[in-house]
Amino acid sequence: MHLAILGAGNVGRALATAWMKKGHVIRFGVRNPQDADLAAFVREASPRISAHDNASAVAGADVVVLATPWSSARAALASCGELDGKTIIDCTNPLRSDLSGLEIGLTTSGAEQLAAAARGAFVFKAFNQTGAENMQDQRGYAAPLAMFVAGDDAPRKATVLQLVRDAGFAAIDAGPLTAARLLEPLAMLWIHLAFRMGRGRDFGLALLDRKK
Ligand SMILES: NC(=O)c1ccc[n+]([C@@H]2O[C@H](COP(=O)([O-])OP(=O)(O)OC[C@H]3O[C@@H](n4cnc5c(N)ncnc54)[C@H](OP(=O)(O)O)[C@@H]3O)[C@@H](O)[C@H]2O)c1
């Protein structure tokens, strides 16, 4: 698949690393495509990864992955040009700057707000619930970590679930986009355990079904 990843930070690079191993072609959308550090990453990673401005990255992409800070998310989408009919995976979390909670509360979600801003696009929430390291490498875990996906369009959701599996997760359909109201607080649980409870970043959540 041709994937555009907006933002080449921790999450963007981790997902690019995982997906290029599955043969996907990745175009980063960034504010400075000439950035030396990103150029070095791209050079070492794969000829299938390249850096562009947001609009060029998104043109022709099958799926757009939003991996910017929440504070930049709307501007990043607005700079992409036409997003009508595009599948967008929203990895962001609308965190307060001190990580004490979600700045938009619990009766809406960042993903729903972005869907309202990018009318005509199909927004899914995923890859917001665990640390970026787990998106790149799940060695050392006894079972694949869980990654929940929320979104409204069934055929497009099948594609998103496959990309979640391609990144090594057990992909779980969490229902409509409104379920992002559950998945964004779930990210807060991971952050709380990692940073407030001192667990560090080398853990993740798995979902087990009882054997019948
Ligand atoms: N880190 C994690 O473990 C983790 C896990 C799950 C979810 N998340 C969420 O995922 C998102 C990204 O996190 P991160 O840790 O990857 O952040 P990060 O390392 O700070 O990377 C964010 C990237 O977005 C870029 N960016 C900012 N504005 C942009 C724009 N308008 N267009 C294109 N790129 C833009 C930044 O580049 P420049 O500023 O250099 O332009 C930067 O490279 C956040 O919303 C975070 O809450 C993070």
The ligand as a MOL file (V3000), in Angstrom:
LIG
                    3D

  0  0  0     0  0            999 V3000
M  V30 BEGIN CTAB
M  V30 COUNTS 48 52 0 0 0
M  V30 BEGIN ATOM
M  V30 1 N 5.3220 8.8850 21.6180 0
M  V30 2 C 4.4660 7.9010 21.8870 0
M  V30 3 O 4.8420 6.8820 22.4980 0
M  V30 4 C 3.0300 8.0180 21.4360 0
M  V30 5 C 2.2300 6.8660 21.4970 0
M  V30 6 C 0.9140 6.9280 21.0270 0
M  V30 7 C 0.4060 8.1140 20.5200 0
M  V30 8 N 1.2170 9.2260 20.4990 0 CHG=1
M  V30 9 C 0.6340 10.4530 19.9230 0
M  V30 10 O 1.1290 10.5050 18.5770 0
M  V30 11 C 1.4080 11.8450 18.2070 0
M  V30 12 C 2.8810 11.9510 17.8040 0
M  V30 13 O 3.6690 11.6290 18.9260 0
M  V30 14 P 5.2660 11.5670 18.7720 0
M  V30 15 O 5.7780 11.0740 20.0750 0
M  V30 16 O 5.6140 10.8710 17.5270 0 CHG=-1
M  V30 17 O 5.5810 13.1160 18.6560 0
M  V30 18 P 6.9510 13.7650 18.1560 0
M  V30 19 O 8.0730 12.8010 18.3390 0
M  V30 20 O 7.0140 15.1020 18.7860 0
M  V30 21 O 6.7180 13.9190 16.5940 0
M  V30 22 C 5.7100 14.7190 16.0700 0
M  V30 23 C 6.1420 15.1150 14.6890 0
M  V30 24 O 5.0930 15.8720 14.0810 0
M  V30 25 C 5.7160 16.8450 13.2780 0
M  V30 26 N 4.7780 17.9000 12.9580 0
M  V30 27 C 4.3380 18.9070 13.7340 0
M  V30 28 N 3.4700 19.6650 13.0550 0
M  V30 29 C 3.3710 19.1300 11.8100 0
M  V30 30 C 2.6380 19.4610 10.6410 0
M  V30 31 N 1.8150 20.5220 10.6080 0
M  V30 32 N 2.7840 18.6920 9.5510 0
M  V30 33 C 3.6180 17.6190 9.5460 0
M  V30 34 N 4.3450 17.2540 10.6300 0
M  V30 35 C 4.2150 18.0050 11.7450 0
M  V30 36 C 6.9120 17.3100 14.0780 0
M  V30 37 O 7.8800 17.8280 13.2120 0
M  V30 38 P 8.4580 19.3170 13.2960 0
M  V30 39 O 7.9450 19.9310 14.5630 0
M  V30 40 O 9.9340 19.1050 13.2650 0
M  V30 41 O 7.9240 19.9680 12.0750 0
M  V30 42 C 7.3890 15.9930 14.6870 0
M  V30 43 O 8.3530 15.3490 13.8950 0
M  V30 44 C 1.0350 12.7110 19.3930 0
M  V30 45 O -0.2500 13.2430 19.1920 0
M  V30 46 C 1.0690 11.7520 20.5810 0
M  V30 47 O 0.1670 12.1210 21.6120 0
M  V30 48 C 2.5020 9.1980 20.9290 0
M  V30 END ATOM
M  V30 BEGIN BOND
M  V30 1 1 1 2
M  V30 2 2 2 3
M  V30 3 1 2 4
M  V30 4 1 4 5
M  V30 5 2 4 48
M  V30 6 2 5 6
M  V30 7 1 6 7
M  V30 8 2 7 8
M  V30 9 1 8 9
M  V30 10 1 8 48
M  V30 11 1 9 10
M  V30 12 1 9 46
M  V30 13 1 10 11
M  V30 14 1 11 12
M  V30 15 1 11 44
M  V30 16 1 12 13
M  V30 17 1 13 14
M  V30 18 2 14 15
M  V30 19 1 14 16
M  V30 20 1 14 17
M  V30 21 1 17 18
M  V30 22 2 18 19
M  V30 23 1 18 20
M  V30 24 1 18 21
M  V30 25 1 21 22
M  V30 26 1 22 23
M  V30 27 1 23 24
M  V30 28 1 23 42
M  V30 29 1 24 25
M  V30 30 1 25 26
M  V30 31 1 25 36
M  V30 32 1 26 27
M  V30 33 1 26 35
M  V30 34 2 27 28
M  V30 35 1 28 29
M  V30 36 1 29 30
M  V30 37 2 29 35
M  V30 38 1 30 31
M  V30 39 2 30 32
M  V30 40 1 32 33
M  V30 41 2 33 34
M  V30 42 1 34 35
M  V30 43 1 36 37
M  V30 44 1 36 42
M  V30 45 1 37 38
M  V30 46 2 38 39
M  V30 47 1 38 40
M  V30 48 1 38 41
M  V30 49 1 42 43
M  V30 50 1 44 45
M  V30 51 1 44 46
M  V30 52 1 46 47
M  V30 END BOND
M  V30 END CTAB
M  END
